[in-house]
Amino acid sequence: MANNVSDIDNARIEEFSAGIRGTIVKPHDSDYDETRKVFNGMIDKHPGLFVKCVDIADVIHCVKFGRENNLLVSVRGGGHNAGGLGICDGGMVIDLSGIKFVRVNVQDQTVRVGGGNLWGEVDHATHPFGLAIPAGIISTTGVGGLTLGGGVGHLSRKYGLTIDNLLEADMVLADGSFVTASANQHEDLFWAIRGGGGNFGIVTSFKFQAHPVKTVFGGPTLWPIEQTEEIMEWYHGFIHQAPDELNGFVATLTIPESPFPEHLHGKKFCGIVWCYAGDISKAPKVFEPIMDKKPFFAHVGEMPYPAIQTLFDGLLPTGMQWYWRADFFNEIGPEARKKHLENGLKLPTPLSQMHLYPISGAASRVDKDETPWAYRDAKYAGVIVGVDPDPANAAVITKWCKDYYDALRPFSSGGAYSNFMMDEGQERVKASYRYNYERLTQIKKKYDPDNFFHVNQNIQPAN
């Protein structure tokens, strides 16, 4: 059993703190409560110590101190993790938010990013050069967590998952040593971190391949919730045959008061959010079959890529109550569509929703064992989220989310995208890595035999 910070002599903590260039935050400090907040307001953990690292030396110092004192340790990047796995009760949080930099190499279109950066900061730096890295759909998401879990987003069909564009990573391992993992160095470790999460070490910087993306054509289209079955059937037949440049994820949702027009407020819809990253002059032609479905509301058009990445930021600030459930799906058949309609009609709060992200195009053309991300053959990564600002509604959104999830389980492929999972136990983790799990346990044994990094979607070392 790992120790809490309270089990360690104060003199040792003071000696450790003197060797840190960053900031130390303790429970009695005035900024402690603000520091322990994460994206999911349902998470209420009380670490014994925060270390806000500003460089690799700080991270190494933290890891060695944690090992020497058998400390419970968690690692926080952007703090977006669904289950709050970047934070822990009683232990030490190694916070990477001070390790931020984005360096763009225009010649080879690569980008070096700090372990504590958020995706919005990366988009801000790459956009002037007409470049983008495939990422998620909310710009406040941390680069580290999203990347290590896979990275599904608007550019997945054109350029693959975020991990498919990772070239190398600088890492501090569980023994405090520093390595660079790439296709040519520590190849097994490089394989493992492309989907295996934070199990193998702390990434202090990432090097990505960027792609020419400046302006996109996209936005939401909405149909009344009663048309859910029809729209989902059409969407399933359309999206996987569409050009790779077109991405669209389907949702059941309620329209909140802002920023949508008043006549939509409070109404439930089946929606699709589109992003076309091809030749803008061809966009009207590409969108013809979409507009032929006569959406009740459409707000699509040309925009800078960072604009579509920030489309939902204002609706989903840090501190909301969130309850998550997720699965992969191979189809959206008649019975599944019926369940989507039934549960979509029961959406409990304006921000609660269900999304299905297509796994096709470039994301599906990677071998199933080329990375740990095992569901390349699935058609969708699905997620159901109960969301509300009021803690009084936590039970309501949790029940709805679980009920929706249970209704869809018979149609699941068996596992889930780890970035959409809460803390759901070992069997769920195994199911999400499928046939790649055993290889991951062997690599875990090599690089972290004592499971020092275990506050995560944990892969346990092989026996």
Order of alpha helices (4+ residues) and beta strands (2+ residues): alpha-beta-alpha-beta-alpha-beta-beta-beta-beta-alpha-beta-alpha-alpha-beta-beta-alpha-beta-beta-beta-alpha-beta-beta-alpha-alpha-beta-beta-alpha-beta-alpha-beta-beta-alpha-alpha-alpha
